[in-house]
Amino acid sequence: MHAHVPCITTLAGIQAIVSALTALHKNPLVVRSLQSYHERVRAETQRSPTVKA
């Protein structure tokens, strides 16, 4: 039987978890469909001019 309790054994692991939880607290995770993501990217790229080298 698994309790789904994380086991962190290193200081680096604890620091990574704290950093991730802080980031999620500041900017909650947003779930979007791939279609809506690509629509948004397409709209943003059409608005901004392309830079030619």
Buried (B, 14 or more C-beta within 10 A) or exposed (E): EEEEEEEEEEEEEEEEEEEEEEEEEEEEEEEEEEEEEEEEEEEEEEEEEEEEE
